[in-house]
Amino acid sequence: MRGRTRSPQAETFLARDRPEAVSGAYRVGEHARDWGVIGNSTGGYCALKLGPHHPDRFAASAGLSPYYKAAEDVTTRVTSSTATRT
């Protein structure tokens, strides 16, 4: 478990862990200009949020038929009570 919360760390996985794994297995660029993120439907919603949240990692993001207002998932929402857990 990474971070201070007990919730799933999807954003950390997609923005840091997955690119590190791809970089370790393939010859890819190291700069944000070399990376982009794309998703379809709910994945498109995530891609459109992930790119602007991590401009140091992704130069482009695209959504194919994305949801623009996804349902709130209480299991992954960080609140003041979950952010202070150790």
C-alpha positions as CSV (number, residue, x, y, z in Angstrom):
1,M,0.0,0.0,0.0
2,R,1.4,3.4,-1.0
3,G,0.4,6.7,0.4
4,R,-1.4,7.5,3.5
5,T,-4.9,6.1,2.6
6,R,-6.2,2.6,2.6
7,S,-8.1,3.2,-0.6
8,P,-7.0,2.0,-4.0
9,Q,-4.2,4.1,-5.5
10,A,-5.5,4.1,-9.2
11,E,-4.1,7.5,-10.1
12,T,-0.6,6.6,-8.7
13,F,-0.7,3.3,-10.6
14,L,-1.7,4.9,-13.9
15,A,0.5,8.1,-13.6
16,R,3.6,6.7,-12.0
17,D,3.8,2.9,-11.6
18,R,2.5,1.9,-15.1
19,P,4.8,4.3,-17.0
20,E,7.8,3.1,-14.9
21,A,6.9,-0.5,-15.8
22,V,6.6,0.3,-19.5
23,S,9.9,2.3,-19.4
24,G,11.6,-0.7,-17.8
25,A,10.4,-3.1,-20.5
26,Y,10.5,-1.0,-23.6
27,R,12.6,1.7,-25.2
28,V,10.4,4.7,-24.8
29,G,10.9,8.4,-24.4
30,E,11.6,9.9,-20.9
31,H,9.8,13.2,-21.3
32,A,6.2,14.2,-21.0
33,R,6.2,15.1,-24.7
34,D,6.8,11.4,-25.4
35,W,3.7,10.2,-23.5
36,G,0.0,10.5,-23.8
37,V,-3.0,8.8,-22.2
38,I,-6.3,7.8,-23.9
39,G,-9.4,6.0,-22.8
40,N,-12.9,5.0,-23.9
41,S,-16.1,5.6,-22.0
42,T,-15.2,5.7,-18.2
43,G,-11.6,5.3,-19.2
44,G,-11.9,8.4,-21.3
45,Y,-13.2,10.3,-18.2
46,C,-10.1,9.1,-16.3
47,A,-7.7,10.0,-19.2
48,L,-9.1,13.5,-19.4
49,K,-8.5,14.0,-15.7
50,L,-5.2,12.2,-15.6
51,G,-3.4,14.2,-18.3
52,P,-4.0,17.7,-16.7
53,H,-3.3,16.3,-13.2
54,H,0.1,15.1,-14.4
55,P,1.5,17.5,-17.1
56,D,5.0,16.5,-16.0
57,R,4.1,12.9,-17.2
58,F,1.7,13.3,-20.1
59,A,1.7,15.9,-22.9
60,A,-1.6,14.8,-24.3
61,S,-4.8,13.1,-23.1
62,A,-7.9,12.1,-25.1
63,G,-11.2,10.6,-24.3
64,L,-13.3,8.5,-26.8
65,S,-17.0,8.9,-25.9
66,P,-16.0,9.8,-22.4
67,Y,-18.3,10.3,-19.5
68,Y,-18.1,14.0,-18.4
69,K,-19.7,13.4,-15.0
70,A,-18.8,10.0,-13.6
71,A,-20.6,8.6,-10.6
72,E,-18.7,9.2,-7.3
73,D,-17.0,6.1,-6.0
74,V,-16.9,6.3,-2.2
75,T,-14.2,3.6,-2.0
76,T,-11.6,5.8,-3.9
77,R,-12.6,9.2,-2.7
78,V,-10.1,10.8,-0.4
79,T,-11.7,12.7,2.5
80,S,-10.2,14.4,5.5
81,S,-10.9,11.3,7.6
82,T,-9.2,8.9,5.1
83,A,-6.3,11.2,4.4
84,T,-5.2,11.2,8.0
85,R,-5.2,7.4,8.4
86,T,-1.8,5.7,8.7
